[in-house]
Amino acid sequence: MTSSQGYASKQLYFLIGIGCCLVLFFYLMRGILAPFIFVFLIAYAFNPAVKKLETWHVLRTGGAFCMILCVYFFITLFFLTVVPLLRIQLTLLMAHFPEYSERF
């Protein structure tokens, strides 16, 4: 084995070691990094809409604020519509559960 091959194998082991350390670091920090990754994905998803608003001469800050308001609006709409329906369905399920358990 020549010296360049020995250097290449040492370099490969070093890179594998660095990769394993990075994987371990991200695994141990997953609780801390998860919100940042989630926010990054949201920002990445809404970037085209903010760019479109910029073409309409809306500042980027205003466009981001508008996107945040839209997200809050849809979350509120979800909780105002789906949660009451889910509560009604669960109440009906609990009321009829004895009948269902007798059938099966």
C-alpha positions in Angstrom: 0.0 0.0 0.0 1.4 3.4 -1.0 1.4 6.4 1.2 -1.3 8.1 -0.8 -3.6 5.1 -0.3 -2.8 5.1 3.5 -3.6 8.8 3.6 -6.9 8.2 1.7 -8.0 5.4 4.0 -7.2 7.6 7.1 -9.1 10.4 5.5 -12.1 8.1 4.9 -12.0 6.9 8.5 -11.9 10.5 9.7 -14.9 11.4 7.5 -16.8 8.4 8.7 -16.0 9.3 12.3 -17.1 12.9 11.8 -20.3 11.6 10.1 -21.1 9.3 13.1 -20.4 12.2 15.5 -22.8 14.4 13.6 -25.5 11.7 13.5 -25.1 11.2 17.3 -25.2 15.0 17.9 -28.4 15.4 15.9 -29.9 12.4 17.7 -29.1 13.7 21.1 -30.3 17.3 20.2 -33.5 16.2 18.5 -35.7 17.7 21.2 -34.0 21.0 20.8 -33.6 21.0 17.1 -37.1 19.8 16.2 -38.9 23.2 16.6 -36.2 24.8 14.4 -36.5 22.2 11.7 -40.3 22.6 11.8 -40.1 26.3 11.5 -37.6 26.0 8.7 -40.0 23.7 6.8 -42.9 26.2 7.3 -40.8 29.1 6.1 -39.7 27.0 3.1 -43.3 26.1 2.3 -44.6 29.7 2.5 -41.7 31.3 0.6 -43.4 31.1 -2.8 -46.5 32.9 -1.5 -44.4 35.6 0.1 -42.5 36.1 -3.1 -45.8 36.4 -5.0 -46.9 39.1 -2.5 -43.5 40.9 -3.2 -44.4 41.0 -6.9 -47.5 42.9 -5.8 -45.3 45.4 -4.0 -45.9 44.1 -0.5 -42.9 44.2 1.7 -41.4 40.8 2.7 -42.1 41.5 6.4 -45.7 42.3 5.5 -46.0 39.1 3.4 -44.6 37.0 6.2 -47.0 38.6 8.7 -49.9 37.9 6.3 -48.8 34.2 6.0 -48.6 33.9 9.8 -52.1 35.4 10.0 -53.4 32.9 7.4 -51.8 30.0 9.4 -53.5 31.2 12.6 -56.8 31.6 10.8 -56.7 28.1 9.4 -55.7 26.6 12.8 -58.5 28.5 14.5 -61.0 27.4 11.8 -59.9 23.8 12.2 -60.4 23.9 16.0 -63.8 25.7 15.6 -65.1 23.2 13.1 -63.4 19.8 13.7 -63.1 19.7 17.4 -66.8 20.2 18.2 -67.7 17.5 15.6 -65.2 15.2 17.1 -66.6 15.8 20.6 -70.1 15.0 19.3 -68.9 11.8 17.6 -67.1 10.7 20.7 -70.1 11.4 22.9 -72.3 9.3 20.6 -69.7 6.5 20.5 -69.6 6.4 24.4 -73.4 6.4 24.5 -73.7 3.5 22.0 -70.6 1.6 23.2 -72.5 -1.0 25.2 -74.6 -1.8 22.2 -71.5 -2.2 20.0 -69.8 -4.4 22.6 -72.8 -6.7 22.8 -72.8 -7.2 19.0 -69.2 -8.2 18.9 
